[in-house]
């Protein structure tokens, strides 16, 4: 399965100079956050594949103006073509009044609340985040430090991928797109990047279920397409 990852900056290649052929062969689009709602909504009108997103630390506007035609998977697990994806957006808290910022303790609590769902799904294949994991492609300043709880998540559930944004390519000449943490391939999705994800069920073409953040952990939401 070919997955287009987007994050942090709108790609001129896709938005200003869009040609439908540029997305031929793409089966799924994942956004790691900090993108204009209009950008994601624009892509949603032109492609026939799901666009799933988490919120970045600058996405407070999504509360009133979410990207149309896209699905937010914050604190949820969704499955598409047999690939299990969990969303945990936001960054380290460096401003007390921000909506999409979390302390280390708060992020760890978000993960603990999903333990029952994770046991039900036997883990996930992709952890979609905005911030990186601590020490794996993050930076030294508080705003761009990664979460230690993501390391614990990878140690426990061994996702095939952790896909994040937040750390821009122009922050350092040592920018690295792909890293490895034990069994997990860590991808920085800054601007745009295409990855290949093993496809267990290629004949399955719709999102088949998701866990609901606002429901009890032992309940599953209705099917959606």
C-alpha positions in Angstrom: 0.0 0.0 0.0 1.4 3.4 -1.0 0.9 6.0 1.7 1.4 9.8 1.2 2.5 11.5 4.4 2.0 15.2 4.8 3.1 17.6 7.6 3.9 21.1 8.7 4.1 22.9 5.4 1.8 22.9 2.4 3.6 21.4 -0.6 3.7 23.7 -3.7 4.2 20.6 -5.8 0.7 19.4 -4.7 -1.2 22.6 -4.1 0.0 25.3 -6.4 1.0 23.0 -9.2 -1.5 20.1 -8.7 -1.9 17.5 -11.4 -4.0 14.5 -10.6 -1.4 12.2 -12.1 0.9 13.1 -9.2 -1.2 11.1 -6.8 -1.7 8.1 -9.0 -1.0 4.9 -7.1 -1.6 6.5 -3.7 -3.9 4.4 -1.5 -4.0 6.5 1.7 -3.0 10.0 2.9 -1.9 10.6 6.4 -1.4 14.1 7.8 0.8 14.7 10.9 -0.6 18.2 11.5 0.1 21.9 11.3 -1.4 22.2 7.8 -4.1 24.6 6.7 -7.6 23.0 6.7 -8.1 24.3 3.1 -5.1 22.4 1.9 -6.3 19.1 3.2 -9.9 19.8 2.0 -8.5 20.7 -1.4 -6.8 17.3 -1.7 -9.9 15.5 -0.4 -11.9 16.9 -3.3 -9.5 15.6 -5.8 -8.6 12.1 -4.6 -10.7 9.1 -3.9 -8.7 7.8 -1.0 -9.2 8.4 2.8 -7.3 11.3 4.4 -6.6 10.7 8.1 -5.1 13.4 10.3 -3.9 14.3 13.8 -3.6 17.8 15.0 -0.4 19.7 15.3 0.5 22.2 18.0 -0.6 25.1 15.8 -4.0 23.5 14.8 -6.3 25.2 17.3 -8.3 26.4 14.3 -9.3 22.9 13.5 -11.8 23.2 16.4 -14.0 25.6 14.4 -12.7 24.8 10.9 -11.8 21.2 10.5 -10.6 20.1 7.1 -13.6 19.0 5.1 -13.7 15.4 3.7 -11.0 14.2 6.1 -11.1 12.1 9.2 -9.5 13.1 12.5 -8.1 10.0 14.4 -7.0 11.7 17.6 -7.0 9.1 20.4 -8.5 6.5 18.1 -7.5 3.4 16.3 -8.7 2.9 12.7 -8.2 0.1 10.3 -7.8 0.5 6.6 -7.2 -2.5 4.3 -6.1 -4.4 7.3 -3.5 -1.8 8.4 -4.2 -0.6 12.0 -3.4 3.1 12.6 -3.5 5.0 15.9 -3.5 8.8 16.2 -1.8 10.9 18.9 -1.3 14.5 17.8 0.0 17.5 19.6 3.4 18.6 20.9 5.2 19.0 24.2 3.5 21.7 26.3 5.5 24.9 26.1 2.6 27.4 26.4 0.0 26.9 29.2 -3.0 28.1 27.2 -2.5 25.9 24.2 -5.1 23.3 23.2 -2.9 20.8 21.3 0.1 20.7 23.7 0.7 18.1 26.4 3.0 17.4 29.3 4.8 14.0 29.3 2.4 12.8 32.0 -0.7 13.9 29.9 0.6 12.1 26.8 1.3 8.9 28.8 -2.3 9.1 30.2 -3.7 9.3 26.6 -1.8 6.1 25.8 -3.0 4.3 28.9 -6.6 5.1 28.1 -6.2 3.2 24.9 -4.6 0.0 26.4 -7.9 -2.0 26.2 -8.4 -1.0 22.6 -4.8 -1.9 21.8 -5.1 -5.3 23.4 -8.3 -5.8 21.3 -6.5 -4.9 18.1 -3.2 -6.7 19.1 -1.4 -3.4 18.7 -1.1 -1.2 15.6 0.9 -1.1 12.5 1.2 2.7 12.4 1.4 5.2 15.2 0.6 8.6 13.6 1.8 11.6 15.7 2.8 15.2 15.4 5.7 15.2 17.7 8.6 12.7 17.5 9.7 10.3 20.2 12.3 11.5 22.6 15.8 11.2 21.2 14.6 9.9 17.9 14.7 12.8 15.5 13.6 15.5 18.0 15.4 18.7 19.0 16.8 20.0 22.3 14.4 22.9 22.9 11.2 22.2 24.9 8.9 23.0 22.0 10.5 20.3 19.8 11.4 17.7 22.3 9.9 14.3 21.7 7.7 12.3 24.1 9.4 9.5 26.1 6.0 7.8 26.3 6.3 7.1 22.5 9.4 5.1 23.2 7.5 3.0 25.7 4.7 2.6 23.1 7.2 1.3 20.6 8.8 -1.0 23.1 5.5 -2.5 24.1 3.5 -2.7 20.8 6.3 -2.7 18.1 4.4 -0.8 15.4 5.9 -1.1 12.0 6.0 2.7 11.6 5.9 5.8 13.8 5.1 8.7 11.5 5.5 12.2 12.8 6.2 15.8 11.8 6.9 18.9 13.9 10.7 19.0 13.2 11.2 20.8 10.0 13.9 20.0 7.4 15.3 23.5 7.6 15.8 23.4 11.4 19.1 21.6 10.9 21.5 20.5 8.2 21.4 17.1 9.9 17.8 16.5 9.1 17.1 12.7 8.6 13.9 11.5 6.9 14.0 7.9 8.1 15.4 6.4 11.3 15.0 3.1 13.1 14.0 2.4 16.7 14.3 -1.4 17.3 11.5 -2.9 15.1 9.9 0.4 14.2 10.7 2.6 11.2 10.5 6.2 12.3 9.4 8.6 9.5 9.5 12.4 9.5 6.7 13.4 7.1 7.8 17.0 6.7 6.0 18.6 3.7 5.4 15.3 1.7 6.8 11.8 1.6 5.6 8.5 0.2 6.1 5.3 2.1 5.2 1.7 1.3 3.3 -0.1 4.0 2.7 -3.9 3.8 -0.9 -4.5 2.8 -2.4 -7.6 4.5 -5.8 -7.3 2.8 -5.5 -5.5 -0.5 -9.1 -6.3 -1.5 -10.5 -4.3 1.4 -10.9 -0.7 0.3 -12.9 1.1 3.0 -12.2 2.1 6.6 -13.9 -0.7 8.5 -14.0 0.4 12.1 -12.6 2.8 14.6 -12.5 3.1 18.3 -14.2 6.2 19.8 -12.3 8.6 22.0 -15.4 9.8 23.9 -16.8 6.3 24.4 -15.7 3.8 27.0 -12.6 1.9 26.1 -14.6 -1.3 25.7 -17.0 0.0 23.1 -16.5 0.3 19.4 -18.0 2.9 17.1 -20.3 2.2 14.2 -18.9 1.2 10.8 -18.2 4.1 8.5 -17.2 4.5 4.9 
